[in-house]
């Protein structure tokens, strides 16, 4: 039996509802579901925001008392190595002092020759003593730089990384400049000593040539004259006080002022320190 009823289903003008995907339960299909994660993750499974940067880029201005305090702190943290190095230096000084006395010729009170107090042996001993003193200074500065870079001072390790010949030449040039200045009018010698304050550090740290190191030191001191002068005066006072304590205070004073000087050398150039 036939009827006039239209067949079931959409007509030719109507869209087919079966082609539409129903939205997933609990939200709109246009937004993805939140990532899954531990139940205690803040934000319902989303990762926490990154922390703000801890370094604001601000650098506190340099001041000389802080440099001395820094040197004292670093010395205390590695006092054993510094004291052993000081003892070794003390033994070397005593040995050369003894050799100097032994090699000194006897001079009659009536002797008029000004060179009679010198002999070949005494000249050689004094020259070797000077050279060894320069090398020791370079080793101490290398160790002080290590402290500013987060590496504890070790005498043997520092000695293996010191350019000995450039250190000796630099120290000789500085010594000649200071001596000539002293003969001229004292003041020029003091000025030259002050402006060449960081010369050995440039040799030990950057392996610069002696002349370039002296030029670099002059430029660095000229750019930071006020604080460099205050630091030099504080270091002088500390070494003087150490020498007044029967010389034993130098075992502490010398490392402290060396580390403070290396710290100033780094800070004046805006280099990082540990």
Backbone as CSV, one residue per row, in Angstrom:
resi,resn,N_x,N_y,N_z,CA_x,CA_y,CA_z,C_x,C_y,C_z
1,UNK,0.853,-1.190,0.000,0.000,0.000,0.000,0.878,1.226,0.000
2,UNK,0.636,2.081,-0.860,1.462,3.287,-0.977,0.780,4.443,-0.296
3,UNK,1.720,5.386,0.221,1.232,6.626,0.862,1.899,7.785,0.217
4,UNK,1.387,8.961,0.467,1.979,10.200,-0.067,2.932,10.867,0.938
5,UNK,3.343,10.207,2.039,4.255,10.812,3.052,5.666,10.884,2.479
6,UNK,6.405,11.954,2.738,7.789,12.071,2.250,8.696,11.071,2.942
7,UNK,9.764,10.660,2.263,10.672,9.693,2.915,11.387,10.326,4.099
8,UNK,11.806,9.479,5.078,12.524,9.966,6.271,13.898,10.457,5.869
9,UNK,14.424,11.458,6.587,15.763,12.000,6.305,15.661,13.410,5.825
10,UNK,16.790,14.127,5.711,16.769,15.522,5.305,16.428,15.658,3.859
11,UNK,15.829,16.722,3.584,15.469,17.011,2.205,16.674,17.533,1.443
12,UNK,16.515,17.753,0.188,17.648,18.226,-0.622,18.117,19.605,-0.216
13,UNK,17.255,20.445,0.451,17.674,21.789,0.858,18.220,21.844,2.266
14,UNK,18.195,20.768,3.026,18.553,20.791,4.451,19.902,20.106,4.656
15,UNK,20.764,20.651,5.576,22.056,19.993,5.869,21.853,18.717,6.636
16,UNK,22.791,17.853,6.455,22.754,16.563,7.160,23.366,16.748,8.527
17,UNK,22.520,16.638,9.613,23.013,16.810,10.992,24.013,15.753,11.379
18,UNK,24.043,14.645,10.643,24.944,13.554,11.041,26.401,13.898,10.766
19,UNK,26.634,14.970,9.901,28.023,15.331,9.598,28.630,16.251,10.653
20,UNK,27.834,16.750,11.607,28.334,17.652,12.653,28.797,16.853,13.847
21,UNK,30.082,17.095,14.249,30.619,16.360,15.398,30.197,17.045,16.674
22,UNK,29.602,16.348,17.592,29.179,16.985,18.853,30.388,17.420,19.654
23,UNK,30.283,18.512,20.399,31.421,18.980,21.210,31.728,17.980,22.311
24,UNK,32.998,17.887,22.684,33.332,16.957,23.763,32.719,17.415,25.060
25,UNK,32.418,16.471,25.907,31.804,16.867,27.179,32.752,17.736,27.993
26,UNK,32.197,18.773,28.607,32.953,19.591,29.551,33.655,20.775,28.939
27,UNK,33.419,21.135,27.687,34.089,22.309,27.143,33.778,22.513,25.688
28,UNK,34.345,23.618,25.164,34.139,23.999,23.784,35.182,23.317,22.931
29,UNK,34.771,22.854,21.741,35.691,22.117,20.881,36.795,23.013,20.351
30,UNK,36.618,24.350,20.383,37.624,25.252,19.825,38.821,25.443,20.749
31,UNK,38.809,25.002,22.002,39.904,25.145,22.957,40.430,23.769,23.327
32,UNK,41.762,23.593,23.270,42.298,22.273,23.653,42.193,22.061,25.143
33,UNK,42.119,20.825,25.552,42.051,20.546,26.997,43.367,20.897,27.665
34,UNK,43.371,21.248,28.946,44.618,21.577,29.652,45.513,20.359,29.719
35,UNK,46.844,20.576,29.725,47.744,19.431,29.807,47.592,18.703,31.124
36,UNK,47.784,17.440,31.034,47.684,16.630,32.248,48.988,16.723,33.011
37,UNK,48.937,16.586,34.278,50.124,16.654,35.130,49.757,16.228,36.513
38,UNK,50.729,16.308,37.446,50.430,15.928,38.824,49.312,16.767,39.391
39,UNK,48.599,16.188,40.277,47.427,16.862,40.840,47.809,18.107,41.618
40,UNK,49.051,18.135,42.166,49.432,19.291,42.969,50.160,20.345,42.163
41,UNK,50.176,20.222,40.805,50.827,21.239,39.981,50.010,22.515,40.017
42,UNK,50.640,23.665,40.323,49.854,24.909,40.357,49.272,25.217,38.994
43,UNK,48.109,25.810,38.991,47.489,26.222,37.745,46.737,25.120,37.047
44,UNK,46.375,24.051,37.751,45.580,23.002,37.151,46.313,22.231,36.079
45,UNK,47.616,21.983,36.243,48.361,21.189,35.290,49.262,21.991,34.397
46,UNK,49.093,23.324,34.340,49.974,24.156,33.535,51.294,24.362,34.291
47,UNK,52.450,24.424,33.576,53.731,24.634,34.273,53.781,26.012,34.889
48,UNK,54.502,26.157,36.002,54.575,27.471,36.657,55.345,28.447,35.791
49,UNK,55.098,29.734,35.944,55.839,30.738,35.149,57.305,30.740,35.542
50,UNK,58.201,31.130,34.619,59.631,31.148,34.957,59.914,32.185,36.026
51,UNK,60.906,31.908,36.893,61.224,32.876,37.942,61.832,34.127,37.350
52,UNK,61.689,35.240,38.024,62.299,36.481,37.518,63.801,36.381,37.568
53,UNK,64.532,37.080,36.695,65.984,37.015,36.723,66.533,37.529,38.030
54,UNK,67.531,36.784,38.572,68.093,37.143,39.874,69.137,38.235,39.766
55,UNK,69.772,38.374,38.596,70.806,39.387,38.424,70.222,40.584,37.697
56,UNK,70.177,41.672,38.372,69.613,42.872,37.768,70.618,43.621,36.911
57,UNK,71.872,43.148,36.894,72.909,43.825,36.132,73.538,44.986,36.879
58,UNK,73.111,45.269,38.084,73.657,46.391,38.852,74.998,45.994,39.463
59,UNK,75.988,46.866,39.333,77.306,46.634,39.901,77.587,47.706,40.933
60,UNK,77.811,47.279,42.168,78.085,48.238,43.230,79.400,48.948,42.948
61,UNK,79.494,50.215,43.265,80.745,50.940,43.024,81.875,50.385,43.870
62,UNK,83.084,50.437,43.333,84.261,49.937,44.057,84.626,50.885,45.187
63,UNK,85.029,50.312,46.310,85.624,51.128,47.359,86.747,50.330,48.012
64,UNK,87.812,51.020,48.369,89.037,50.389,48.850,88.830,49.564,50.125
65,UNK,88.094,50.037,51.143,87.901,49.198,52.334,87.232,47.863,52.018
66,UNK,86.307,47.848,51.056,85.686,46.578,50.668,86.718,45.638,50.056
67,UNK,87.668,46.180,49.306,88.728,45.356,48.727,89.577,44.723,49.825
68,UNK,89.905,45.481,50.861,90.681,44.924,51.980,89.878,43.840,52.689
69,UNK,88.594,44.091,52.899,87.731,43.092,53.528,87.649,41.827,52.689
70,UNK,87.556,41.999,51.378,87.541,40.850,50.457,88.839,40.049,50.580
71,UNK,89.973,40.750,50.622,91.254,40.063,50.759,91.344,39.280,52.055
72,UNK,90.840,39.851,53.143,90.870,39.167,54.436,89.975,37.925,54.417
73,UNK,88.793,38.040,53.803,87.864,36.903,53.732,88.464,35.750,52.924
74,UNK,89.062,36.067,51.784,89.670,35.037,50.951,90.877,34.402,51.640
75,UNK,91.652,35.206,52.357,92.803,34.675,53.082,92.351,33.694,54.166
76,UNK,91.332,34.065,54.916,90.851,33.181,55.989,90.338,31.862,55.440
77,UNK,89.687,31.907,54.270,89.125,30.685,53.695,90.205,29.719,53.210
78,UNK,91.412,30.213,52.968,92.491,29.354,52.459,93.793,29.686,53.186
79,UNK,93.687,29.913,54.492,94.834,30.403,55.266,95.999,29.419,55.265
80,UNK,95.704,28.115,55.268,96.774,27.120,55.321,97.746,27.256,54.164
81,UNK,97.232,27.330,52.938,98.086,27.451,51.759,98.861,28.767,51.765
82,UNK,98.196,29.852,52.161,98.881,31.137,52.173,99.982,31.172,53.231
83,UNK,99.734,30.582,54.388,100.760,30.573,55.434,101.940,29.692,55.045
84,UNK,101.670,28.557,54.393,102.768,27.706,53.911,103.609,28.439,52.872
85,UNK,102.936,29.149,51.975,103.662,29.938,50.979,104.493,31.022,51.664
86,UNK,103.915,31.673,52.678,104.658,32.695,53.408,105.874,32.117,54.111
87,UNK,105.725,30.901,54.650,106.863,30.258,55.314,107.965,29.948,54.306
88,UNK,107.585,29.473,53.119,108.584,29.182,52.081,109.303,30.459,51.656
89,UNK,108.550,31.542,51.502,109.159,32.820,51.126,110.112,33.300,52.220
90,UNK,109.695,33.125,53.474,110.534,33.537,54.601,111.855,32.768,54.609
91,UNK,111.806,31.468,54.348,113.025,30.642,54.308,113.952,31.126,53.191
92,UNK,113.373,31.449,52.028,114.187,31.936,50.906,114.861,33.259,51.269
93,UNK,114.122,34.154,51.920,114.694,35.449,52.315,115.844,35.262,53.298
94,UNK,115.646,34.379,54.272,116.694,34.129,55.257,117.926,33.539,54.585
95,UNK,117.704,32.626,53.641,118.828,31.992,52.952,119.640,33.022,52.167
96,UNK,118.972,33.897,51.442,119.694,34.901,50.660,120.350,35.937,51.564
97,UNK,119.731,36.250,52.677,120.352,37.182,53.623,121.647,36.589,54.181
98,UNK,121.617,35.313,54.481,122.817,34.640,54.988,123.918,34.628,53.928
99,UNK,123.555,34.297,52.680,124.538,34.287,51.603,125.117,35.674,51.353
100,UNK,124.291,36.690,51.498,124.760,38.059,51.299,125.796,38.442,52.342
101,UNK,125.543,38.049,53.582,126.501,38.354,54.659,127.802,37.592,54.444
102,UNK,127.692,36.321,54.076,128.883,35.495,53.884,129.732,36.005,52.726
103,UNK,129.076,36.452,51.647,129.815,36.887,50.464,130.333,38.317,50.561
104,UNK,129.938,39.022,51.624,130.370,40.404,51.778,131.839,40.450,52.210
105,UNK,132.689,41.142,51.480,134.102,41.194,51.875,134.308,42.085,53.104
106,UNK,135.341,41.783,53.850,135.684,42.609,55.005,136.368,43.884,54.522
107,UNK,135.951,44.989,55.086,136.472,46.284,54.667,137.114,46.967,55.866
108,UNK,138.297,47.465,55.669,139.001,48.178,56.727,138.346,49.532,56.974
109,UNK,138.291,49.965,58.233,137.702,51.281,58.520,138.407,52.421,57.803
110,UNK,139.664,52.210,57.430,140.408,53.283,56.765,140.314,53.196,55.240
111,UNK,139.542,52.230,54.733,139.431,52.039,53.278,138.685,53.223,52.651
112,UNK,139.266,53.767,51.574,138.654,54.905,50.888,138.008,54.528,49.564
113,UNK,138.238,53.314,49.116,137.646,52.875,47.850,136.156,52.567,48.067
114,UNK,135.226,53.274,47.398,133.785,53.036,47.637,133.323,51.663,47.148
115,UNK,134.078,51.023,46.266,133.677,49.721,45.742,134.312,48.562,46.516
116,UNK,135.029,48.895,47.558,135.695,47.830,48.321,134.698,46.940,49.046
117,UNK,133.493,47.473,49.329,132.481,46.684,50.050,131.766,45.702,49.142
118,UNK,132.108,45.693,47.849,131.449,44.794,46.908,132.455,43.775,46.385
119,UNK,131.946,42.593,46.138,132.731,41.543,45.498,131.851,40.887,44.454
120,UNK,132.471,40.078,43.601,131.692,39.399,42.575,130.623,38.516,43.212
121,UNK,130.992,37.839,44.290,130.029,36.965,44.961,128.853,37.725,45.537
122,UNK,129.134,38.869,46.168,128.042,39.641,46.776,127.129,40.228,45.709
123,UNK,127.711,40.651,44.582,126.894,41.197,43.499,125.971,40.127,42.934
124,UNK,126.511,38.921,42.736,125.696,37.817,42.194,124.583,37.448,43.168
125,UNK,124.909,37.368,44.441,123.902,37.007,45.440,122.792,38.052,45.491
126,UNK,123.166,39.323,45.491,122.156,40.386,45.541,121.287,40.394,44.287
127,UNK,121.908,40.123,43.132,121.146,40.079,41.890,120.157,38.911,41.903
128,UNK,120.624,37.744,42.342,119.735,36.577,42.422,118.614,36.815,43.429
129,UNK,118.951,37.466,44.532,117.929,37.765,45.537,116.845,38.668,44.960
130,UNK,117.258,39.660,44.180,116.290,40.566,43.558,115.399,39.826,42.571
131,UNK,116.012,38.985,41.735,115.245,38.242,40.730,114.254,37.305,41.395
132,UNK,114.704,36.583,42.417,113.809,35.654,43.123,112.660,36.412,43.776
133,UNK,112.958,37.596,44.309,111.899,38.409,44.909,110.844,38.806,43.890
134,UNK,111.271,39.155,42.681,110.323,39.498,41.626,109.458,38.293,41.251
135,UNK,110.102,37.135,41.111,109.361,35.927,40.730,108.333,35.570,41.801
136,UNK,108.734,35.687,43.060,107.805,35.381,44.157,106.609,36.324,44.113
137,UNK,106.869,37.592,43.846,105.764,38.558,43.731,104.807,38.159,42.617
138,UNK,105.357,37.723,41.470,104.509,37.263,40.374,103.685,36.043,40.753
139,UNK,104.283,35.111,41.503,103.554,33.914,41.941,102.425,34.289,42.891
140,UNK,102.711,35.185,43.813,101.682,35.615,44.769,100.527,36.302,44.043
141,UNK,100.843,37.139,43.054,99.784,37.804,42.295,98.972,36.792,41.480
142,UNK,99.637,35.776,40.940,98.893,34.741,40.209,97.929,34.017,41.167
143,UNK,98.396,33.719,42.370,97.521,33.098,43.357,96.393,34.007,43.790
144,UNK,96.684,35.309,43.909,95.635,36.261,44.279,94.576,36.343,43.183
145,UNK,95.000,36.329,41.913,94.040,36.314,40.812,93.199,35.042,40.837
146,UNK,93.822,33.916,41.164,93.064,32.667,41.274,91.962,32.797,42.323
147,UNK,92.276,33.428,43.436,91.276,33.610,44.491,90.100,34.437,43.985
148,UNK,90.370,35.456,43.191,89.271,36.284,42.673,88.448,35.547,41.626
149,UNK,89.004,34.462,41.078,88.301,33.689,40.054,87.679,32.413,40.611
150,UNK,87.699,32.257,41.942,87.045,31.115,42.567,87.913,29.882,42.682
151,UNK,89.230,30.009,42.411,90.148,28.873,42.563,91.045,29.134,43.762
152,UNK,91.020,28.252,44.767,91.876,28.478,45.935,93.351,28.501,45.544
153,UNK,94.113,29.348,46.214,95.533,29.513,45.927,96.305,28.241,46.231
154,UNK,97.171,27.863,45.303,98.116,26.768,45.494,99.460,27.244,44.968
155,UNK,100.481,27.255,45.808,101.774,27.824,45.441,102.368,27.119,44.223
156,UNK,102.338,25.786,44.224,102.916,25.033,43.117,102.174,25.280,41.815
157,UNK,100.843,25.291,41.872,100.052,25.520,40.664,100.260,26.931,40.134
158,UNK,100.286,27.918,41.033,100.487,29.298,40.610,101.872,29.484,39.991
159,UNK,102.883,28.840,40.577,104.244,28.989,40.068,104.369,28.451,38.642
160,UNK,103.619,27.380,38.323,103.714,26.780,36.992,103.054,27.637,35.912
161,UNK,102.286,28.657,36.307,101.555,29.476,35.335,102.028,30.926,35.305
162,UNK,103.219,31.172,35.819,103.759,32.531,35.826,104.804,32.673,34.726
163,UNK,104.642,33.668,33.831,105.667,33.919,32.798,106.887,34.588,33.442
164,UNK,107.869,33.804,33.818,108.955,34.279,34.680,109.760,35.401,34.039
165,UNK,110.187,35.209,32.794,111.040,36.228,32.160,110.317,37.567,32.026
166,UNK,109.082,37.624,31.484,108.388,38.921,31.427,108.176,39.548,32.808
167,UNK,107.938,38.713,33.833,107.769,39.248,35.187,109.052,39.929,35.646
168,UNK,110.191,39.287,35.418,111.467,39.868,35.837,111.748,41.170,35.090
169,UNK,111.527,41.168,33.777,111.793,42.375,32.982,110.871,43.514,33.412
170,UNK,109.597,43.197,33.636,108.649,44.233,34.069,109.075,44.837,35.401
171,UNK,109.418,43.962,36.345,109.831,44.455,37.659,111.100,45.294,37.561
172,UNK,112.030,44.898,36.705,113.259,45.682,36.526,112.953,47.058,35.932
173,UNK,112.081,47.099,34.920,111.723,48.383,34.306,111.034,49.300,35.315
174,UNK,110.119,48.729,36.104,109.442,49.538,37.125,110.452,50.026,38.154
175,UNK,111.376,49.141,38.555,112.396,49.534,39.521,113.294,50.647,38.992
176,UNK,113.673,50.556,37.719,114.503,51.611,37.119,113.730,52.934,37.072
177,UNK,112.461,52.868,36.665,111.656,54.088,36.601,111.502,54.749,37.960
178,UNK,111.261,53.945,38.989,111.110,54.491,40.342,112.431,55.080,40.826
179,UNK,113.541,54.378,40.574,114.855,54.856,41.028,115.225,56.178,40.366
180,UNK,115.031,56.253,39.047,115.336,57.503,38.338,114.469,58.640,38.872
181,UNK,113.183,58.349,39.089,112.300,59.383,39.630,112.707,59.838,41.014
182,UNK,113.181,58.906,41.838,113.637,59.267,43.181,114.865,60.177,43.115
183,UNK,115.779,59.892,42.182,116.969,60.721,42.054,116.618,62.119,41.550
184,UNK,115.583,62.211,40.732,115.215,63.513,40.183,114.670,64.439,41.259
185,UNK,113.622,63.937,41.970,113.031,64.822,42.976,112.116,64.066,43.936
186,UNK,112.303,62.774,44.082,111.508,61.894,44.952,110.068,61.756,44.458
187,UNK,109.391,62.866,44.285,107.980,62.833,43.893,107.765,62.082,42.576
188,UNK,108.571,62.334,41.534,108.365,61.570,40.299,108.501,60.065,40.503
189,UNK,109.399,59.663,41.390,109.546,58.234,41.667,108.308,57.644,42.312
190,UNK,107.718,58.374,43.250,106.492,57.908,43.900,105.338,57.857,42.901
191,UNK,105.281,58.852,42.027,104.218,58.887,41.009,104.359,57.695,40.066
192,UNK,105.587,57.415,39.638,105.804,56.283,38.731,105.439,54.971,39.414
193,UNK,105.809,54.822,40.681,105.466,53.599,41.418,103.952,53.438,41.524
194,UNK,103.255,54.553,41.749,101.803,54.492,41.892,101.125,54.103,40.583
195,UNK,101.531,54.722,39.489,100.861,54.460,38.211,101.246,53.096,37.614
196,UNK,102.344,52.525,38.050,102.713,51.180,37.586,102.247,50.097,38.569
197,UNK,101.307,50.452,39.412,100.820,49.597,40.507,100.333,48.231,40.013
198,UNK,99.674,48.183,38.849,99.073,46.943,38.364,99.864,46.305,37.218
199,UNK,101.078,46.763,36.969,101.841,46.285,35.808,102.069,44.777,35.860
200,UNK,102.511,44.258,37.002,102.765,42.820,37.102,101.489,41.999,36.926
201,UNK,100.370,42.539,37.358,99.109,41.818,37.193,98.743,41.679,35.717
202,UNK,99.001,42.710,34.931,98.730,42.608,33.494,99.632,41.561,32.830
203,UNK,100.866,41.428,33.317,101.765,40.411,32.774,101.286,39.019,33.161
204,UNK,100.968,38.841,34.429,100.587,37.520,34.937,99.225,37.090,34.421
205,UNK,98.296,38.039,34.329,96.926,37.703,33.953,96.742,37.623,32.448
206,UNK,97.277,38.600,31.715,97.027,38.696,30.277,98.248,38.344,29.425
207,UNK,99.365,38.069,30.091,100.600,37.748,29.378,101.017,38.905,28.463
208,UNK,100.797,40.134,28.919,101.218,41.296,28.141,102.734,41.467,28.225
209,UNK,103.294,42.143,27.253,104.719,42.433,27.282,104.989,43.447,28.395
210,UNK,106.224,43.519,28.892,106.514,44.448,30.001,106.123,45.893,29.715
211,UNK,106.460,46.386,28.531,106.146,47.782,28.206,104.630,47.983,28.109
212,UNK,103.941,47.055,27.440,102.483,47.171,27.326,101.816,47.074,28.695
213,UNK,102.359,46.227,29.558,101.775,46.071,30.896,101.895,47.361,31.697
214,UNK,103.031,48.037,31.578,103.205,49.307,32.282,102.247,50.354,31.721
215,UNK,102.096,50.384,30.409,101.137,51.329,29.797,99.713,51.032,30.259
216,UNK,99.341,49.737,30.293,97.994,49.361,30.729,97.759,49.766,32.173
217,UNK,98.784,49.601,33.003,98.652,49.985,34.410,98.461,51.486,34.542
218,UNK,99.230,52.269,33.776,99.077,53.734,33.813,97.645,54.133,33.445
219,UNK,97.090,53.505,32.398,95.734,53.844,31.961,94.699,53.461,33.011
220,UNK,94.867,52.272,33.618,93.895,51.793,34.602,93.916,52.657,35.857
221,UNK,95.102,53.019,36.310,95.205,53.856,37.504,94.671,55.261,37.224
222,UNK,94.995,55.796,36.036,94.518,57.137,35.696,92.997,57.202,35.675
223,UNK,92.340,56.112,35.257,90.875,56.088,35.190,90.244,55.871,36.557
224,UNK,91.029,55.432,37.549,90.484,55.145,38.885,91.428,55.699,39.959
225,UNK,91.929,56.894,39.734,93.012,57.430,40.565,92.629,57.537,42.040
226,UNK,91.435,58.036,42.325,91.043,58.254,43.718,91.019,56.973,44.537
227,UNK,90.282,55.977,44.058,90.183,54.715,44.795,91.495,53.938,44.762
228,UNK,92.246,54.039,43.667,93.544,53.363,43.605,94.506,53.944,44.631
229,UNK,94.501,55.261,44.792,95.373,55.893,45.786,94.974,55.481,47.196
230,UNK,93.672,55.471,47.479,93.217,55.053,48.803,93.590,53.604,49.078
231,UNK,93.444,52.743,48.082,93.818,51.340,48.261,95.311,51.211,48.518
232,UNK,96.134,51.922,47.753,97.584,51.855,47.945,97.977,52.312,49.349
233,UNK,97.337,53.357,49.850,97.641,53.843,51.199,97.222,52.820,52.258
234,UNK,96.043,52.224,52.090,95.596,51.206,53.043,96.535,49.997,53.033
235,UNK,96.940,49.577,51.843,97.861,48.435,51.749,99.194,48.757,52.417
236,UNK,99.680,49.982,52.230,100.941,50.383,52.864,100.829,50.333,54.383
237,UNK,99.725,50.839,54.914,99.526,50.842,56.367,99.449,49.410,56.900
238,UNK,98.739,48.532,56.189,98.591,47.153,56.644,99.934,46.425,56.642
239,UNK,100.718,46.619,55.585,102.045,45.986,55.531,102.949,46.554,56.622
240,UNK,102.871,47.857,56.863,103.680,48.477,57.912,103.321,47.916,59.282
241,UNK,102.023,47.767,59.540,101.603,47.187,60.817,102.066,45.738,60.935
242,UNK,101.988,44.994,59.834,102.461,43.613,59.865,103.948,43.526,60.143
243,UNK,104.735,44.451,59.594,106.173,44.451,59.834,106.498,44.833,61.270
244,UNK,105.646,45.669,61.879,105.886,46.086,63.263,105.685,44.942,64.255
245,UNK,104.942,43.930,63.881,104.690,42.789,64.771,105.798,41.749,64.606
246,UNK,107.037,42.209,64.797,108.219,41.347,64.669,108.306,40.686,63.295
247,UNK,107.655,41.258,62.313,107.671,40.702,60.969,106.689,39.574,60.762
248,UNK,106.168,38.993,61.838,105.259,37.846,61.709,103.922,38.265,61.106
249,UNK,103.544,39.514,61.322,102.291,39.989,60.756,102.288,40.016,59.245
250,UNK,103.491,39.986,58.640,103.559,39.976,57.178,103.010,38.680,56.598
251,UNK,103.005,37.606,57.383,102.434,36.346,56.906,100.943,36.503,56.593
252,UNK,100.317,37.459,57.237,98.904,37.740,56.983,98.747,38.972,56.096
253,UNK,99.516,40.017,56.394,99.352,41.288,55.687,99.651,41.152,54.200
254,UNK,100.727,40.458,53.857,101.131,40.367,52.450,100.074,39.666,51.591
255,UNK,99.548,38.494,52.005,98.482,37.891,51.193,97.217,38.745,51.117
256,UNK,96.847,39.371,52.218,95.605,40.158,52.230,95.698,41.319,51.238
257,UNK,96.812,42.061,51.258,96.920,43.210,50.350,97.096,42.734,48.903
258,UNK,97.709,41.572,48.698,97.859,41.052,47.328,96.501,40.677,46.742
259,UNK,95.666,40.006,47.533,94.331,39.641,47.060,93.483,40.893,46.840
260,UNK,93.604,41.857,47.753,92.857,43.115,47.602,93.274,43.845,46.325
261,UNK,94.560,43.815,46.007,95.048,44.469,44.784,94.519,43.750,43.542
262,UNK,94.533,42.412,43.561,93.989,41.649,42.427,92.493,41.908,42.271
263,UNK,91.789,42.041,43.384,90.354,42.349,43.348,90.117,43.717,42.708
264,UNK,90.918,44.708,43.100,90.777,46.039,42.517,91.094,46.007,41.020
265,UNK,92.112,45.261,40.645,92.478,45.119,39.229,91.295,44.588,38.418
266,UNK,90.586,43.618,38.968,89.423,43.065,38.265,88.263,44.060,38.246
267,UNK,87.969,44.647,39.384,86.803,45.531,39.479,86.975,46.792,38.652
268,UNK,88.191,47.328,38.612,88.429,48.528,37.809,88.170,48.285,36.329
269,UNK,88.281,47.018,35.903,88.016,46.672,34.506,86.619,46.073,34.315
270,UNK,85.817,46.107,35.382,84.448,45.579,35.354,84.437,44.091,34.981
271,UNK,85.417,43.360,35.499,85.492,41.921,35.302,84.847,41.224,36.499
272,UNK,84.267,40.041,36.301,83.610,39.351,37.420,84.608,38.840,38.439
273,UNK,84.181,38.795,39.686,84.993,38.244,40.760,84.156,37.232,41.533
274,UNK,84.814,36.214,42.032,84.111,35.157,42.777,83.979,35.535,44.243
